[in-house]
Amino acid sequence: QVQLVESGGGLVQPGGSLRLSCAVSGRHVSIGAMGWYRQGPGLQRVLVASILSGGTTHYGDSVRGRFTISRDNAINTVYLQMDSLKPEDTAVYYCHSDIYTGGDYRAYWGQGTQVTVFS
């Protein structure tokens, strides 16, 4: 059973930094795109950043220049370095990945990790 296990959320003051990690566990053939989404209170889940297996990245407009996504294919892990955090970054952050286990790529989600930015 494939699982995405997240870590690294927490409380931070504005201007601070946090680093999220998400590791893929379980049997699989290959991992395609990986990324992070977030869902603030009363809001829809939106894309924060994504990265393809070859390293190409994409960022949402609100985080470009402040957040950095990266991945280590050797250990099936994706990271999100969050700098210059703002109160509006407060949300539950979800890891996402397209994973091939045989047959077709499927979308998998992590359980979510809370990030709270407060004064």
Secondary structure, 3 states (H helix, E strand, C coil): CCEEEEECCEEECCCCCEEEEEEEECCCCEEEEEEEEEECCCCCCEEEEEECCCCCEEECCCCECCEEEEEECCCCEEEEEECCCCHHHCEEEEEEEEEECCCCEEEEECCCEEEEECC
